[in-house]
Amino acid sequence: MTEILEEEPIDLKSISQFSIELTKYSEEVGAFFYVFTLPQSLAAPSLEGYVFTNNEWIKHTLPFPHIIHNRLHKRKNEKSNVFLSFTEQLKDWNVPYFNESFLDKWTVYYHLQEAEHLKPYLPETELYNKETIINWLEREEVIFLKPINGSQGKHILKIEKEDESFIVSHSSFQQEKKHYLNTAKEVINRLSPYVTRRDYLIQKGIPLFQVEGKPVDFRYLCHRTENDRWKITSSVSRISKPGQFVSNIAQGGQLSTVQQALRASFSKEEIKHLQKHMRSLAIDVAYEISSVATGMYAELGIDLAIDIDGKPWIIEVNTKPSKNVDGDEQTTAIRPSAKAIILYCLYLVHETTKEGRVE
């Protein structure tokens, strides 16, 4: 199994530790793992790749992989002619690869709202345009604007109605920036620098339950197993940094267990019910996305939230979930998510070999 990355010289950035874990577990189960950059040309049966040896990544000419895990960091690279040509060649050679691509927020919303059993858990959402935002400003107390191709909580805007005026807040790494505006026209002018550079969606604000006045959401990491089943390999709560309305760790959010976060507002029985409900919802979302989205997906980060009445909501689905490890949590342990990826690769190799598609 190999992992496809961006460019030479090799720089694994936020997935460096995780790639080492993949290497170690591959060795334990008798598999061979390496990483490679997006090739400019392709000619089987070999490929230039990097193997982790003596605590460094060493470049080698290696056998062409049986399975490939797509961890490209940038959306533009997945749209490049090089990548499109590469993946077409993989299809011709019957080499499976996952995760197929980034999925933008609007695509995810469109897929999920088509599923009747999931629709009640989706905040009302529309694509941004001037006419639509004016309508929302008239009828909603709290609105979020999110870039459809955004990540890590960047460039999200929050609009709150206060009497006859508006407060527009912007998420940033430093602090929450607020602008006090009197009219819808002023709001639209304030939004203009953002919405002219990228596509946005409008989403109804949910009154989330909080821990010490800080909003909380939950990340469920789901992995595909044999026979296309899904399981949850880990779950955490993410508590927003003081003065922020986004909980992403990249924006200063704090990690906690799901149970610890829920204790702030719910009883033992309520916590038990909520945990079961959210786990079931995360699995349902993983099944739905993997069944309707183009291509193969074997790892999804499902972001959920709970409102003040205890109802779960689907916030986001990530096809390239973060692999960062906090400095205080650096260990030699191999995370369950790393094991899950390798085990699914072994399953795919077995299935494709059995069907005569991999030599």
Buried (B, 14 or more C-beta within 10 A) or exposed (E): BBBBBBEEEBEBEBBBBBBBBBBBBBEEEEBBBBBBBBBEEBEEEEBEBBBBEEEEBEBBEBBBBBBBBBBBBEEEBBEEEEBEBBBEBBEEBEBBBBBBBBBBBBBBBEBBBEBEEBEEBBBBBBEBEEEEBEEBBEEBEBBBBBBBBBBBBBBBBBBBBEEEEBBBBBBBEEEBEEBEBEEBEBBBEBBEEBBEEEBBBBBBBBEBBBBEEBBBBBBBBBBBBEEEEBBBBBBBBBBBBEEBBBBBBBBBBBBBEBBBBBBBBBEEEEBEEBBEBBBEBBBBBBBBBBEEBEBBBBBBBBBBBBEEEBBBBBBBBBBBBBBBBEEEEEEEEBBBBBBBBBBBBBBBBEBBEEEEEBE
